[in-house]
């Protein structure tokens, strides 16, 4: 099982890499800082042509069975409604959390198609649910809602090719992003998410679930 994880150098991405490897997967990862197998800044559209070439060179005829689009940022935590949420923060967040996801999938389509029955897991957030709108964090919420919409539409377009797409809320996790008072550890999140990825298939493509399998309202 060949797995590729974006943002695999820390947090949930690193924990997912460890969990997948412990379960027999061959794991490749990306990071902006060059600390993983591929150097990739998902916010830089110009980087994806080189990334795609490097993946093809590295894998040869091997396909990618599982793609985990994990790289993400949360820049607007605590921003005030009046005077906060600057335009560049919107652009930067969407470049990573939405455009970066799409360009990653697009770049890896040849490898995903070679695998036969490949799976794409998009790490979104329950904060992107339209039915859960307590206010605040407008940029992050909007970006994760867009990532959810992207995943749902990809699920429809790729279903005929046997590629399944799931969208997942990893939980409130003790990471740099989640903070030390969060509910669960990265290893708990990664273990639960691994089980969700394993269950993903044509019957469940387009699903929006938490790390423990609870459906998230759209």
N, C-alpha and C positions, 0 to 999 in steps of 0.2 A: 504494500500500500504506500504510494508516494503522496506525501502531504507537503503543501507549501503554505506558510503562514507569514502574513505581513505584520510588521511591528513585533518581531519575535525576540527582541533583545531584552525586554523587561516586562514586568507586570503580568497581565493575563496572557499575552503572547508567549512569553518565556515559559510560563507554567503549562500552556497548551503544548508547546514544543516538547517539554519533558514528558508530559502525559502521553502524547502520541508515540513518542519514541519508546516509552516503557511498555506500550501495547503493540510493539512490533512494527510501527510505521517507519519508513525512511523519511526523515523530516528535513526540509530546507526552509530557511527563514530569510526575511529581508529586514533591514534596518537602515536608517539614514546615516548612521555614524560608522558604517563599515564593519560592525562587530558581528555580522551574520554572513550567511553564504552569499547573499546578493546585497549590494549597496543600492538602496532605492528610496528616494524622497517622493512619496506618492503625491505630494503637492506640486510636483514639477512635471507637467505633461511631456516635456521634451525628453525625460529620462526613460520613458516606457519603451521606446524603440530599442534602445540598448539593452534594457532589462529583458525584453522578449527574446532578443538574440542570444543573450547569455543563458537564459533558461533552455532554449533549444539546444545550444551547444552542450550544456551540462547534462541534459536528460537524454539527448539523442532520440531514439524511438520510444522511450518511456513516456507514458502520459502522467498527468497529475490527477490522482484519484480524488483528492480532497484539497480544495483551496479555502483557506480561512482568511477572510478580509477583516483583520483585527486592528490595523493601524487607525488611530483616532486621537482627536484632541478635544479638550473642553476648556476654552479660553475665557468664557464669560461668566464664570461662577462669581456671584456677589456683585455683578454690575448693577448700578442704579438705573431705573427706568429713565429718569431725566438726566441727560448728559452722558449716559453710558452706552454700551453696545455700539462702538464706532464701526463705520463701514468696512474698514480694513479687517476688523475682527470677523465680520461676516464672511468676507471673501476668503480669509485664511482658513476658517473652519470648514466651509463648504468645499474648499479645494482638497482637504484631507478626507473629511468624513463622507463626502458624496462623490465628487469627481474622481478622487483617488480610488474609490471602490470600483467605479465603472471602468476606469482605465486599466485597473489590475485584471479584472475579468476579461476585458477585451484583449489585453496582451497575452493572456494565457489560454484563450479559446482553442488554439491548435492542440495544446497539450491536454486540455480537458477533453477534447473530442477524441484524442487518441486513446484515452483511458477506457472509454466505454462505461457508461453508468456513473460518471463522475458526480461529485457533490460540491456545492459552493455554500459555505457558511459565512453569512454577513453578521458581524457583531454590531448590533444596533443598541437600542436601549428602550426600556419601558417609558422613558421620558419622551419618546417619539410617538407614543400612542395619542391619537386625537381624543380618546375618551378619558385620558388622564392629563388634565390641564390645570395644575394648581397655580400656575403663574411662574414668572421668573425664568432665568436661563433660556431666554428666547432663541439665541443663536444655536446653542447646543440642541435644544428640543427640536427646532426647525430642521437642523441638519440630520438628526436621527429619524425624524419623520420622513425626510426625503430619502434616506437610506432604506427605510422600510418600503416605501413606494417603489424604489428602484429594484429591490429584491423581489417584490411581488410581480413586477412586470417581467423581470428576467426569468422568473420561474415559468411564466406562460410561454415566453419565446423559446426557451431552451428545453421545454418538456418533450417536444417531439424528437429531440436528439438524445433523450435519455439522461440529460443532465438535470439534477435536482438542486433547488435553491432553498435554503432555510435562513430565517432571520431570527437572531437570538439576543435576549437580554441576559447579560452575564451575572446579574445580581449587583448588589451594592458591595463592592469588593475592596479589601484593604490594599490599595495601591497608592501611588503618588496622586492619582486622579481621585480615587474614592476616599482617601483619608484613613487615619488609624481607627476611627470609630465605626467603620463600615461593618456590615453584618457578617460577611464570610471571608475566608482566606482565598488567595489566588488558587491554591491547590484544590479547594472545594469547588470553586467555580470551574476550573479546568476539568476536573473529573466529571462534573455534571454536564458540561458542554460536550465533552468527548462522547458521552452516552447519547446526547441529542444528535450529534453528527452521525453516529453509527446507525441511528434509527431513521435518518433522513432517506427518503426515496420518492419514487413517482407518486405514491399515494399521499405523501405529506408535503410535497413541494409547495412552496409559498407560505409555509407555516411561520408563525410568530410566537416564539416560546421563551420561557425563562430557562435558566440553567438547570432547573430541576424538573422541567417538562410541563410546567403550568402554562396554559395558553395565555397570551397577552392580548387584550382587546385592541383592535385596530383603531 
